[in-house]
Amino acid sequence: MNVAPSPRTQVRRGANRADYEQRTIRRILDAGLIAHVGVQTSDGPLVLPMAYGCDDEALYLHGAAANHLLGSGAGHDICASITLLDGLVMARTPFHNSMNYRSVVVRGLATKITDPAAKLQALRIITDHVVPNWDVGRPVSPTDNRKTLVLQMPLTEASAKIRTGDPIDEEHDVEGPWWAGVIPLETRFLAPRTAADCESSRPIPAHYVALEGTRTDER
Ligand SMILES: Cc1cc2nc3c(=O)[nH]c(=O)nc-3n(C[C@H](O)[C@H](O)[C@H](O)COP(=O)(O)OP(=O)(O)OC[C@H]3O[C@@H](n4cnc5c(N)ncnc54)[C@H](O)[C@@H]3O)c2cc1C
């Protein structure tokens, strides 16, 4: 995957926080769980949260065959944005408050995957990106496959933007009486809970149990 900023993915504001390295972009994509996907639809612009998966070449999205957003995006230029929130940055004045984050924006042509084997592979990538579970449940049937719409968008036009560290206050405020600092923020897994309609004696897959207490971006 060769990522370089294009005129439209070149970060202009806060350019010092931009990173176009393939490894950085992939690390954030691997750590994230939700993409906000933006498309132009027949009834106006629409941005919806979605699961996703990726490999070195592409970002994959899936939904029902009748999915409005994905159907509208197929064959068109779309945008996906993934954000990891790491903290609230509290400055001496609200004007300089900020957030610590790692985010990626991917722009490009969304293509419908029609080949059943390629589609199945993309579904496996999306499924296992969330937490690996493709191989522990009932296999996906050809009917499931037919009922699902899968889009891919290339990872060739993507940018990362990362903010870390303290607030950046104005020099004359630093001597003032106000507190400044960071309130860190993270999302962690809790213990898995067996479904009400699932026999309670069934063992919980060990790799689900092992998630307990870990941060979602460590999975
Ligand atoms: C964490 C998360 C992960 C998800 N992952 C997937 C996924 O991988 N694949 C998938 O297909 N769907 C996923 N969804 C649901 C997704 O956001 C859409 O609701 C769904 O894809 C239907 O899209 P549509 O364009 O057909 O919606 P429609 O039902 O046609 O949307 C009609 C209107 O409903 C409202 N609407 C739709 N979705 C939402 C929403 N999520 N929140 C608030 N209002 C909404 C909007 O106003 C929209 O214009 C996920 C949602 C969340 C929150």
The ligand as an SDF file (V2000), in Angstrom:
LIG
                    3D

 53 58  0  0  0  0  0  0  0  0999 V2000
  -21.4180    0.7670   16.1580 C   0  0  0  0  0  0  0  0  0  0  0  0
  -22.2400    0.5400   14.9160 C   0  0  0  0  0  0  0  0  0  0  0  0
  -21.8110   -0.3480   13.9580 C   0  0  0  0  0  0  0  0  0  0  0  0
  -22.5750   -0.5990   12.8290 C   0  0  0  0  0  0  0  0  0  0  0  0
  -22.1010   -1.4430   11.8690 N   0  0  0  0  0  0  0  0  0  0  0  0
  -22.7990   -1.6310   10.7460 C   0  0  0  0  0  0  0  0  0  0  0  0
  -22.2790   -2.4190    9.6690 C   0  0  0  0  0  0  0  0  0  0  0  0
  -21.1500   -2.9390    9.7240 O   0  0  0  0  0  0  0  0  0  0  0  0
  -23.0430   -2.5790    8.5720 N   0  0  0  0  0  0  0  0  0  0  0  0
  -24.2690   -2.0030    8.4730 C   0  0  0  0  0  0  0  0  0  0  0  0
  -24.9270   -2.1760    7.4330 O   0  0  0  0  0  0  0  0  0  0  0  0
  -24.7760   -1.2360    9.4320 N   0  0  0  0  0  0  0  0  0  0  0  0
  -24.0800   -1.0190   10.5620 C   0  0  0  0  0  0  0  0  0  0  0  0
  -24.5780   -0.2130   11.5500 N   0  0  0  0  0  0  0  0  0  0  0  0
  -25.9020    0.4000   11.3530 C   0  0  0  0  0  0  0  0  0  0  0  0
  -25.7660    1.5950   10.3790 C   0  0  0  0  0  0  0  0  0  0  0  0
  -25.3650    2.7540   11.0920 O   0  0  0  0  0  0  0  0  0  0  0  0
  -27.0670    1.8690    9.6250 C   0  0  0  0  0  0  0  0  0  0  0  0
  -28.1070    2.0370   10.5590 O   0  0  0  0  0  0  0  0  0  0  0  0
  -27.4330    0.7350    8.6810 C   0  0  0  0  0  0  0  0  0  0  0  0
  -26.3220    0.4240    7.8720 O   0  0  0  0  0  0  0  0  0  0  0  0
  -28.5810    1.0810    7.7780 C   0  0  0  0  0  0  0  0  0  0  0  0
  -28.1280    1.9730    6.7870 O   0  0  0  0  0  0  0  0  0  0  0  0
  -29.1450    2.5260    5.7020 P   0  0  0  0  0  0  0  0  0  0  0  0
  -28.4390    3.5710    4.8850 O   0  0  0  0  0  0  0  0  0  0  0  0
  -29.7850    1.3950    4.9630 O   0  0  0  0  0  0  0  0  0  0  0  0
  -30.1620    3.2100    6.7030 O   0  0  0  0  0  0  0  0  0  0  0  0
  -31.6310    3.7160    6.5250 P   0  0  0  0  0  0  0  0  0  0  0  0
  -32.4930    2.9460    7.4550 O   0  0  0  0  0  0  0  0  0  0  0  0
  -32.0200    3.8300    5.0740 O   0  0  0  0  0  0  0  0  0  0  0  0
  -31.4470    5.2060    7.0910 O   0  0  0  0  0  0  0  0  0  0  0  0
  -32.5480    6.1060    7.0810 C   0  0  0  0  0  0  0  0  0  0  0  0
  -32.2690    7.1710    8.1060 C   0  0  0  0  0  0  0  0  0  0  0  0
  -32.2360    6.5730    9.4060 O   0  0  0  0  0  0  0  0  0  0  0  0
  -31.3190    7.2390   10.2260 C   0  0  0  0  0  0  0  0  0  0  0  0
  -30.2580    6.2940   10.6630 N   0  0  0  0  0  0  0  0  0  0  0  0
  -29.7410    5.2400    9.9960 C   0  0  0  0  0  0  0  0  0  0  0  0
  -28.7720    4.6450   10.7210 N   0  0  0  0  0  0  0  0  0  0  0  0
  -28.6720    5.3430   11.8630 C   0  0  0  0  0  0  0  0  0  0  0  0
  -27.8490    5.2240   13.0020 C   0  0  0  0  0  0  0  0  0  0  0  0
  -26.8980    4.2850   13.0940 N   0  0  0  0  0  0  0  0  0  0  0  0
  -28.0260    6.1130   14.0000 N   0  0  0  0  0  0  0  0  0  0  0  0
  -28.9700    7.0670   13.9270 C   0  0  0  0  0  0  0  0  0  0  0  0
  -29.7690    7.2170   12.8710 N   0  0  0  0  0  0  0  0  0  0  0  0
  -29.6260    6.3800   11.8440 C   0  0  0  0  0  0  0  0  0  0  0  0
  -30.7080    8.3530    9.3850 C   0  0  0  0  0  0  0  0  0  0  0  0
  -31.4050    9.5400    9.6040 O   0  0  0  0  0  0  0  0  0  0  0  0
  -30.9310    7.8710    7.9620 C   0  0  0  0  0  0  0  0  0  0  0  0
  -30.9810    8.9280    7.0500 O   0  0  0  0  0  0  0  0  0  0  0  0
  -23.8290    0.0720   12.6730 C   0  0  0  0  0  0  0  0  0  0  0  0
  -24.2340    0.9920   13.6320 C   0  0  0  0  0  0  0  0  0  0  0  0
  -23.4550    1.2410   14.7300 C   0  0  0  0  0  0  0  0  0  0  0  0
  -23.9120    2.2850   15.7260 C   0  0  0  0  0  0  0  0  0  0  0  0
  1  2  1  0
  2  3  1  0
  2 52  2  0
  3  4  2  0
  4  5  1  0
  4 50  1  0
  5  6  2  0
  6  7  1  0
  6 13  1  0
  7  8  2  0
  7  9  1  0
  9 10  1  0
 10 11  2  0
 10 12  1  0
 12 13  2  0
 13 14  1  0
 14 15  1  0
 14 50  1  0
 15 16  1  0
 16 17  1  0
 16 18  1  0
 18 19  1  0
 18 20  1  0
 20 21  1  0
 20 22  1  0
 22 23  1  0
 23 24  1  0
 24 25  2  0
 24 26  1  0
 24 27  1  0
 27 28  1  0
 28 29  2  0
 28 30  1  0
 28 31  1  0
 31 32  1  0
 32 33  1  0
 33 34  1  0
 33 48  1  0
 34 35  1  0
 35 36  1  0
 35 46  1  0
 36 37  1  0
 36 45  1  0
 37 38  2  0
 38 39  1  0
 39 40  1  0
 39 45  2  0
 40 41  1  0
 40 42  2  0
 42 43  1  0
 43 44  2  0
 44 45  1  0
 46 47  1  0
 46 48  1  0
 48 49  1  0
 50 51  2  0
 51 52  1  0
 52 53  1  0
M  END
$$$$
